[in-house]
Each structure stands twice: as C-alpha cells, then as structure tokens.
C-alpha cells in the first residue's frame, strides 16, 4: 500500500503586510482628512482648557445656554447640541466607514479581519477590566467602566503629525481598523448601557424614518434635499426616544451602499463619506471638544486624578489597559492564527501603535458625560482624567515611535517612490512588464545624458588653459 502523500502546510498569513493599491489610496485620502481634523481638534481642546480656566464664567454661561423648539423636546444647551447633534455626524461617518470595511475593505475577509478585530476587542476589554479592578479595590464607582475603552483616531493622527513620524501604511491601516471596531462597540455600549428610559412611540417613529431612509436609498432616489430633512426627523425622534441620538447617525451610515457597481469610480457610501468627513473632522468633533474639554484645572484637581479611584481607573485604563490589551490580543491572535509579522516590522512597532491607541478623547469624553450625568464635579474630574491619560499615552507612544523613526521613514519612502512618474508607486508595479520597460528607457536616457556630460568634461579638461 502506497504511503499517503503529506498535505503541504498552508501558507502563513502575513500580518501588517502591504495593502492593495485601492485600499492604500482610500486610506491615504481618509487619513489626510482625519489628520487635519485632528490638528483642529487639538487646537479646540487647548482653547477649551484656556477658556475654562481664564474666563470660566463666560465659558459655562455659553455652554449652558439653551435654544431649540421646546414643543419638540429639543430645547437643549449648546453643550448638549454639540454632544447629541454634532457628534451624530461623527457617528454617521463611522457607520459608513464600518460598512465599507465590512463589504469592501479588510474586514470583508473573516480570516484577515480576525486579528485586528480580536486586537480591538482586547483593547476595549482590558481597559474596562483595569478600571473595574481599580474601583472595586479602591471603593469607587464602577459606572465609568466604559470611559477608557475608546480610541480617538483623529487625536492619534494629530499626535503623529506633530511628532513627524511617517508611519508605513500597514501600521496606519491597523490603527484605523482598531478605531473602526472601537467605534462600533462604542455605539453598542452607548445604546445598551446608557439608556435609562425608552419612549416606544418616538422609537417606533425613528424606526419608521430609518425604514423610509433605507427604501429611498434602495430605490436610487438622489438629492440632499430629500435625505437631510429626513435625517433631522430621524435624529429628533431618536433623541426623544431616550436612546442616545448619535445612534441614528450610525444607523443611517450603515445603510449606505459601499460596493462599486460597473462603471462607478466610487460607491455612493464612499462618495458621501468623502463629502461629509471634512465636516465631521473639521467642525463637528472640534466643536464637541470645545464645549466638553473645558474643565477647571488646578494642582489640587490634578492631584485628585491619582488619588480618586474613578479617575485613576480612567488614566490606567487608557495608558496601561489599552496598550496591554491591544498588544496582548494581537500577539495571541497572531500565534493562534499562524499569522506571520511583516519582516520589515517588529513587535516593538505593534507595541508603539498599541500605546498610541490609548489616546481616548472624543468618545471617552462623551461616555464620561453619560456615565456621571448629574454629578458635575465627578464629571469634570473624569474629563480631566481622560485628558491626562490621553496626554500620557501620546507622550509614551511619541517616544516609542521616535525610536523607530528611521525604519518608518525608509518604509514610507519606498511605498511612495514613483520614479516613472505614472501616478502609481513603483512597489505596486514590480510584476508589470511595461513598468520595467519604462524604467529601462528612463535609465537609458539618463545614461545617454551622463555620457554627453562626460564628453563635455573630457573636452574641457584637454584645453591648454584647463587647470592641472
């Protein structure tokens, strides 16, 4: 009897490998907008802190100023409008981004998605565990367990822009995927754990509005004048239902079609995201930061951050929990899924990105407001803890990333190099014969030019008055 032929082992999947060209182009466009928005967000947060600590009375008066139709239950404060209204735009973009990742991006392949999704889930679970342990042992409130679970991609990219680190696209994509999964579960956390009462009539109206929104999309109806008024009605009904109104934005974003049909350069979801993302990153999120990050800071208040269990739990959750959770989840997932780390990178790079993910600003501030609503002093201390924890995480990640900056810069330059100037980086054309023919012609022209220069130099050196 013939011996059975051994089955060859399946090739190991590369973790943090090179992105496809369409995915790289999409990522570059999205992160360019988010980086600019992150810098604006950083400026807004600093402005809020300065304003609140120099002209605190004026800051609080404007934040608490109410306007809006009382008859519709929408007579809200400026701060409330920023948190419930403007952030709905942010969650709309997050919904579109998540939909695109699920149907056309890296998350569409369950095997490829497993590792970043596991890493993101561990990166949310570990901070929650750290916060809970600190507060159980310290006798604090466990209500804020979800505060340190979220990553702020815009703020993280702003930090990268400030420290001048050119991360290769694979690491940027990994960071973006972590943030997308973070946003999804942040939406679920807000919907499930921070809903005290439900008005089922208003909720039913919101669902009817969402159904109409979906049917209009599937029928191919176009025109912002149709969807914007409908979106406002859905948002208002969702707000009055008792469920956080930002959920409406995420739900509408998830309904958009994000797959391209024949003849389409961009799907409707990608097109709308391209239009709305600057509004979200450049206006909605910074305005929320302006009216949420303004907390009174003093030496006494900052000292309390490290002595009060609730605030200490937030800081340790962001700095320690995020880093350990994401790095540990990534390492374990890679080991058990037989994924092989890109040979150009090291596990130290994953650790640095994991520490960068400890910057939890926008959604962390929002959850902090929801978790300690009604207790202004605790709410402000939690916000201070989010700011301080994010600052520590940014500083730590900045140092770690700077240690590898030469490696990142070399990889980034290799990814961007386009010697034949055809608009496609050379690294994506190595299997294209036409590329090599163009490069051969280019080098031949350069060689001919150098031969001509050599002849001119030789003729000049043979003249009688040429220098010896």
Phi, psi and omega per residue, in radians:
X1 nan 2.275 -3.097
X2 -1.211 2.480 3.122
X3 -1.184 2.429 3.129
X4 -1.103 2.453 3.134
X5 -1.340 2.151 -3.118
X6 -1.133 2.440 3.107
X7 -1.351 2.191 -3.131
X8 -1.133 2.477 3.138
X9 -1.115 2.498 3.139
X10 -1.181 2.486 -3.128
X11 -1.087 2.494 -3.125
X12 -1.342 2.384 3.123
X13 -1.287 2.403 3.130
X14 -1.517 2.188 3.084
X15 -1.613 2.336 -3.081
X16 1.113 0.620 3.080
X17 -1.395 -3.137 -3.094
X18 -1.155 2.399 3.099
X19 -1.335 2.748 2.992
X20 -1.181 2.771 -3.084
X21 -1.094 -0.799 3.103
X22 -1.052 -0.694 -3.139
X23 -1.177 -0.659 3.116
X24 -1.122 -0.751 -3.127
X25 -1.145 -0.726 3.098
X26 -1.097 -0.780 -3.124
X27 -1.071 -0.766 -3.121
X28 -1.076 -0.729 -3.133
X29 -1.168 -0.781 -3.116
X30 -1.142 -0.786 -3.075
X31 -1.271 -0.465 3.071
X32 -1.090 -0.789 3.120
X33 -1.163 -0.754 -3.113
X34 -1.147 -0.603 3.133
X35 -1.149 -0.797 3.085
X36 -1.073 -0.781 3.108
X37 -1.089 -0.618 3.126
X38 -1.137 -0.670 3.099
X39 -1.146 -0.725 3.086
X40 -1.103 -0.707 3.105
X41 -1.063 -0.752 3.124
X42 -1.075 -0.760 3.111
X43 -1.099 -0.739 -3.138
X44 -1.100 -0.724 3.139
X45 -1.132 -0.749 3.108
X46 -1.118 -0.743 3.118
X47 -1.063 -0.701 3.136
X48 -1.107 -0.744 -3.132
X49 -1.150 -0.760 3.131
X50 -1.117 -0.796 -3.122
X51 -1.062 -0.821 -3.084
X52 -1.187 -0.455 -3.072
X53 -1.771 -0.016 3.070
X54 -2.049 -0.768 3.103
X55 -2.188 1.025 -3.035
X56 -1.018 -0.648 -3.121
X57 -1.103 -0.797 3.119
X58 -1.136 -0.674 3.130
X59 -1.096 -0.826 -3.125
X60 -1.179 -0.642 3.139
X61 -1.106 -0.750 3.132
X62 -1.229 -0.728 3.138
X63 -1.067 -0.624 -3.083
X64 -1.588 -0.028 -3.131
X65 -1.161 2.230 -3.079
X66 -1.752 2.480 2.996
X67 -2.743 2.820 -3.114
X68 2.142 2.830 -3.082
X69 -1.222 1.971 3.125
X70 -1.108 -0.643 -3.095
X71 -1.101 -0.426 3.120
X72 -1.709 0.118 -3.126
X73 1.238 0.466 -3.060
X74 -2.157 0.558 3.025
X75 -1.519 1.522 -2.959
X76 -1.949 2.779 3.049
X77 -1.307 2.834 3.099
X78 -1.010 -0.771 3.125
X79 -1.077 -0.675 -3.140
X80 -1.170 -0.736 3.104
X81 -1.071 -0.697 -3.137
X82 -1.146 -0.741 -3.077
X83 -1.311 -0.748 -3.073
X84 -1.622 -0.522 -3.087
X85 -1.605 -1.087 -3.068
X86 -1.147 -0.619 3.139
X87 -1.214 -0.282 3.036
X88 -1.106 -0.563 3.076
X89 -1.154 -0.763 3.098
X90 -1.028 -0.794 -3.122
X91 -1.274 -0.453 3.019
X92 -1.084 -0.848 3.112
X93 -1.086 -0.694 3.110
X94 -1.085 -0.673 3.115
X95 -1.126 -0.778 3.109
X96 -1.096 -0.760 -3.126
X97 -1.072 -0.764 3.120
X98 -1.130 -0.770 3.122
X99 -1.033 -0.771 -3.139
X100 -1.107 -0.742 3.124
X101 -1.094 -0.620 -3.091
X102 -1.301 -0.572 -3.039
X103 -1.884 -0.378 -3.080
X104 -2.367 -0.201 -3.089
X105 -1.779 -2.733 -3.064
X106 -1.160 -0.451 -3.079
X107 -1.405 -0.063 -3.125
X108 -1.267 -0.438 3.102
X109 -1.685 1.943 -3.074
X110 -0.972 -0.646 -3.128
X111 -1.178 -0.730 3.132
X112 -1.263 -0.536 -3.086
X113 -1.376 -0.408 -3.009
X114 -0.963 -0.787 -3.020
X115 -1.189 -0.918 3.120
X116 -1.146 -0.550 3.118
X117 -1.191 -0.763 3.097
X118 -1.085 -0.744 3.128
X119 -1.061 -0.754 -3.125
X120 -1.166 -0.725 3.136
X121 -1.121 -0.755 3.071
X122 -1.118 -0.598 3.119
X123 -1.254 -0.210 3.032
X124 -1.746 -0.634 -3.103
X125 -1.226 -0.755 -3.082
X126 -1.072 -0.788 3.091
X127 -1.088 -0.642 3.105
X128 -1.121 -0.692 3.117
X129 -1.172 -0.772 3.129
X130 -1.039 -0.834 3.137
X131 -1.036 -0.810 -3.094
X132 -1.107 -0.758 3.142
X133 -1.095 -0.757 3.133
X134 -1.061 -0.722 -3.064
X135 -1.417 -0.518 3.058
X136 -1.206 -0.776 3.133
X137 -1.282 -0.500 -3.099
X138 -1.682 -0.008 3.119
X139 1.296 0.458 3.129
X140 -1.662 -3.056 -3.138
X141 -1.522 2.330 3.112
X142 -1.536 0.100 -3.077
X143 -1.099 -0.436 -3.076
X144 -1.676 0.406 -3.071
X145 -1.018 -0.497 -3.069
X146 -1.529 -0.161 -3.054
X147 -1.022 -0.814 -3.061
X148 -1.517 0.230 -3.028
X149 -1.471 -0.316 -2.982
X150 -1.731 2.589 3.054
X151 -1.864 2.374 3.106
X152 -1.751 1.764 -3.049
X153 -1.119 -0.669 -3.114
X154 -1.118 -0.793 3.140
X155 -1.145 -0.686 3.119
X156 -1.086 -0.727 3.127
X157 -1.212 -0.571 3.065
X158 -1.102 -0.681 3.093
X159 -1.098 -0.753 3.104
X160 -1.067 -0.684 3.136
X161 -1.164 -0.666 -3.097
X162 -1.223 -0.755 -3.100
X163 -1.448 -0.148 3.037
X164 1.238 0.644 3.132
X165 -1.707 2.059 3.130
X166 -1.540 1.456 -3.128
X167 -1.158 2.448 3.028
X168 -1.107 2.715 -2.999
X169 -1.065 -0.533 -3.129
X170 -1.116 -0.720 3.115
X171 -1.222 -0.648 3.096
X172 -1.149 -0.709 3.114
X173 -1.117 -0.687 3.114
X174 -1.097 -0.759 3.117
X175 -1.112 -0.732 3.133
X176 -1.141 -0.712 3.122
X177 -1.109 -0.724 3.067
X178 -0.999 -0.774 -3.104
X179 -1.175 -0.652 3.129
X180 -1.109 -0.822 3.113
X181 -1.136 -0.683 3.034
X182 -0.946 -0.851 -3.112
X183 -1.062 -0.734 3.129
X184 -1.018 -0.867 -3.077
X185 -1.314 -0.464 3.022
X186 -1.109 -0.703 3.085
X187 -1.046 -0.801 -3.138
X188 -1.138 -0.716 3.137
X189 -1.077 -0.799 -3.133
X190 -1.090 -0.762 -3.093
X191 -1.176 -0.672 -3.021
X192 -1.530 -0.774 -2.956
X193 -1.716 -0.215 -3.084
X194 -2.136 0.692 3.040
X195 -2.093 1.880 -3.082
X196 -1.443 -0.734 -3.123
X197 -2.474 2.700 -3.105
X198 -2.222 2.219 2.975
X199 -1.617 1.791 -2.998
X200 -1.199 -0.467 3.098
X201 -1.168 -0.859 3.113
X202 -1.108 -0.678 3.136
X203 -1.127 -0.727 3.092
X204 -1.083 -0.707 3.091
X205 -1.077 -0.704 3.108
X206 -1.102 -0.713 3.129
X207 -1.161 -0.664 3.072
X208 -1.088 -0.778 3.104
X209 -1.053 -0.728 3.110
X210 -1.140 -0.649 3.105
X211 -1.129 -0.727 3.086
X212 -1.107 -0.755 3.103
X213 -0.986 -0.797 -3.124
X214 -1.125 -0.798 -3.110
X215 -1.141 -0.675 3.094
X216 -1.101 -0.718 3.107
X217 -1.092 -0.802 -3.105
X218 -1.222 -0.413 3.109
X219 -1.457 -0.082 3.115
X220 1.382 0.316 3.114
X221 -1.205 2.331 -3.136
X222 -2.112 2.828 3.088
X223 2.110 2.093 -3.137
X224 -1.100 -0.505 -3.112
X225 -1.174 -0.239 3.045
X226 -1.572 -0.831 -2.983
X227 -1.408 -0.619 -3.109
X228 -1.123 -0.869 3.078
X229 -1.050 -0.707 3.114
X230 -1.099 -0.725 3.127
X231 -1.086 -0.672 3.119
X232 -1.145 -0.690 3.101
X233 -1.124 -0.789 3.124
X234 -1.062 -0.783 3.133
X235 -1.049 -0.806 -3.129
X236 -1.082 -0.726 3.116
X237 -1.168 -0.704 3.128
X238 -1.119 -0.706 3.107
X239 -1.063 -0.811 -3.106
X240 -1.270 -0.246 3.115
X241 -1.317 -0.311 -3.100
X242 1.772 -0.271 3.058
X243 -1.475 2.449 -3.055
X244 -0.975 2.290 -2.975
X245 -1.135 -0.373 3.127
X246 -1.109 -0.380 3.111
X247 -1.058 -0.594 3.124
X248 -1.069 -0.744 3.119
X249 -1.072 -0.785 3.136
X250 -1.102 -0.729 -3.116
X251 -1.095 -0.751 3.131
X252 -1.176 -0.649 3.105
X253 -1.105 -0.667 -3.132
X254 -1.217 -0.291 -3.115
X255 -1.465 -0.306 -3.077
X256 -1.205 2.539 3.080
X257 -1.360 2.215 -3.083
X258 -2.074 0.244 3.039
X259 -1.855 2.507 -3.095
X260 -1.541 2.376 3.030
X261 -1.671 2.952 -3.081
X262 -1.026 2.271 3.130
X263 1.577 -0.145 -3.137
X264 -1.580 2.260 3.037
X265 -1.382 -0.602 3.096
X266 -2.398 2.550 3.041
X267 -1.287 2.810 3.095
X268 -0.978 -0.688 3.133
X269 -1.089 -0.785 3.127
X270 -1.124 -0.697 -3.126
X271 -1.125 -0.820 -3.123
X272 -1.191 -0.677 3.094
X273 -1.065 -0.706 3.126
X274 -1.080 -0.596 3.138
X275 -1.368 -0.683 -3.014
X276 -1.519 -0.501 -3.069
X277 -0.968 -0.762 3.094
X278 -1.070 -0.621 3.092
X279 -1.132 -0.712 3.135
X280 -1.193 -0.913 -3.048
X281 -1.284 -0.583 -3.033
X282 -1.659 -0.306 -3.096
X283 -2.256 -0.989 -2.998
X284 -1.063 -0.934 -3.091
X285 -1.191 -0.778 3.077
X286 -1.060 -0.638 3.109
X287 -1.157 -0.679 3.055
X288 -1.073 -0.768 3.136
X289 -1.089 -0.676 -3.104
X290 -1.067 -0.636 -3.081
X291 -1.807 0.109 3.096
X292 -2.103 -0.476 -3.060
X293 -1.544 -0.071 -3.104
X294 -1.409 1.458 -3.134
X295 -1.963 2.456 3.096
X296 -1.115 2.210 -3.139
X297 -2.042 2.397 3.058
X298 -2.632 2.913 3.104
X299 -1.016 -0.675 3.133
X300 -1.131 -0.774 -3.119
X301 -1.149 -0.736 3.137
X302 -1.163 -0.596 3.095
X303 -1.117 -0.622 3.128
X304 -1.117 -0.472 -3.141
X305 -1.011 -0.599 -3.081
X306 -1.700 -0.012 3.130
X307 -1.981 -0.422 3.130
X308 -1.535 2.251 -3.063
X309 -1.048 -0.641 -3.114
X310 -1.104 -0.803 -3.110
X311 -1.313 -0.647 3.081
X312 -1.110 -0.659 3.110
X313 -1.098 -0.648 3.116
X314 -1.171 -0.828 -3.124
X315 -1.072 -0.868 -3.128
X316 -1.167 -0.587 3.101
X317 -1.094 -0.754 -3.137
X318 -1.254 -0.785 -3.019
X319 -1.414 -0.825 -3.083
X320 -1.619 -0.875 -3.068
X321 -1.039 -0.835 -3.135
X322 -1.065 -0.843 -3.082
X323 -1.102 -0.882 -3.117
X324 -1.151 -0.718 -3.104
X325 -1.123 -0.860 -3.102
X326 -1.216 -0.797 -3.133
X327 -1.146 -0.817 -3.138
X328 -1.102 -0.760 3.122
X329 -1.103 -0.688 3.131
X330 -1.149 -0.797 -3.110
X331 -1.109 -0.783 -3.137
X332 -1.153 -0.745 -3.136
X333 -1.116 -0.716 3.119
X334 -1.115 -0.672 -3.123
X335 -1.179 -0.756 -3.051
X336 -1.480 -0.306 3.076
X337 -1.768 0.096 3.118
X338 1.004 0.609 3.060
X339 -1.447 2.435 -3.098
X340 -1.892 2.234 -3.120
X341 -1.136 2.418 3.059
X342 -0.853 2.239 -3.045
X343 -1.139 -0.318 3.115
X344 -1.405 -0.192 -3.088
X345 -2.083 3.001 -3.136
X346 -2.336 2.879 3.132
X347 -1.136 -0.382 3.058
X348 -1.095 -0.534 3.105
X349 -1.211 -0.691 3.089
X350 -1.113 -0.710 3.125
X351 -1.103 -0.703 -3.139
X352 -1.132 -0.754 3.117
X353 -1.161 -0.639 3.100
X354 -1.085 -0.700 3.101
X355 -1.205 -0.582 3.088
X356 -1.131 -0.581 3.127
X357 -1.190 -0.156 3.069
X358 -1.291 -0.046 3.053
X359 -1.382 1.729 -3.118
X360 -2.034 1.696 -3.000
X361 -1.911 -1.327 -2.959
X362 -0.994 -1.059 -3.067
X363 -1.211 -0.578 3.091
X364 -1.098 -0.746 3.081
X365 -1.093 -0.728 3.139
X366 -1.091 -0.820 -3.135
X367 -1.157 -0.619 3.080
X368 -1.064 -0.697 3.092
X369 -1.121 -0.703 -3.114
X370 -1.264 -0.682 -3.058
X371 -1.209 -0.603 -3.075
X372 -2.094 0.578 3.133
X373 -1.059 2.319 3.137
X374 1.715 -0.221 3.108
X375 -2.100 1.524 -2.996
X376 -1.059 -0.665 -3.094
X377 -1.164 -0.801 3.119
X378 -1.153 -0.700 -3.139
X379 -1.039 -0.761 3.119
X380 -1.155 -0.681 3.120
X381 -1.167 -0.640 3.085
X382 -1.129 -0.727 3.096
X383 -1.091 -0.733 3.096
X384 -1.073 -0.673 3.114
X385 -1.143 -0.688 3.092
X386 -1.093 -0.790 3.137
X387 -1.092 -0.789 -3.110
X388 -1.200 -0.756 3.113
X389 -1.080 -0.732 3.113
X390 -1.144 -0.652 3.115
X391 -1.144 -0.737 3.117
X392 -1.126 -0.777 3.137
X393 -1.094 -0.703 3.122
X394 -1.123 -0.723 -3.136
X395 -1.161 -0.794 3.137
X396 -1.073 -0.842 -3.122
X397 -1.148 -0.614 3.108
X398 -1.048 -0.753 3.113
X399 -1.134 -0.805 -3.104
X400 -1.124 -0.706 -3.140
X401 -1.232 -0.616 3.114
X402 -1.121 -0.530 3.132
X403 -1.115 -0.412 -3.103
X404 -2.010 0.320 -2.989
X405 -1.094 -0.594 3.140
X406 -1.152 -0.708 3.098
X407 -1.101 -0.805 -3.134
X408 -1.083 -0.737 -3.091
X409 -1.138 -0.696 3.126
X410 -1.132 -0.750 3.131
X411 -1.160 -0.706 -3.132
X412 -1.130 -0.768 -3.141
X413 -1.131 -0.650 3.099
X414 -1.135 -0.653 3.125
X415 -1.200 -0.542 -3.049
X416 -1.625 -0.246 -3.032
X417 -1.080 2.293 -3.123
X418 -2.469 1.300 -3.023
X419 -1.179 -0.558 -3.141
X420 -1.498 -0.033 3.014
X421 0.957 0.773 3.098
X422 -1.806 0.133 3.112
X423 1.531 -0.066 3.128
X424 -2.053 2.192 3.125
X425 -0.961 2.464 -3.068
X426 -1.025 -0.546 -3.052
X427 -1.111 -0.379 3.138
X428 -1.610 0.017 -3.053
X429 -2.060 0.269 -3.069
X430 -1.148 -0.399 3.138
X431 -1.745 0.192 -3.123
X432 -1.801 1.981 -3.134
X433 -1.037 -0.616 -3.130
X434 -1.077 -0.612 3.112
X435 -1.090 -0.807 -3.099
X436 -1.178 -0.580 3.065
X437 -1.165 -0.704 3.092
X438 -1.114 -0.719 3.132
X439 -1.171 -0.643 3.107
X440 -1.100 -0.770 3.114
X441 -1.118 -0.688 3.127
X442 -1.089 -0.800 -3.128
X443 -1.197 -0.579 3.093
X444 -1.132 -0.719 3.096
X445 -1.111 -0.712 3.111
X446 -1.138 -0.693 3.134
X447 -1.135 -0.722 3.125
X448 -1.102 -0.698 3.118
X449 -1.133 -0.706 3.123
X450 -1.189 -0.613 3.082
X451 -1.132 -0.700 3.111
X452 -1.112 -0.738 3.123
X453 -1.157 -0.626 3.113
X454 -1.130 -0.704 3.112
X455 -1.125 -0.725 3.111
X456 -1.113 -0.701 3.136
X457 -1.163 -0.671 3.129
X458 -1.173 -0.704 3.108
X459 -1.131 -0.676 -3.136
X460 -1.175 -0.616 -3.084
X461 -1.309 -0.356 -3.114
X462 -1.504 -0.113 3.131
X463 -1.187 2.573 -3.106
X464 -1.028 -0.639 -3.058
X465 -1.621 0.212 3.121
X466 -1.260 2.635 -3.109
X467 -1.122 2.536 -3.109
X468 -1.197 nan nan
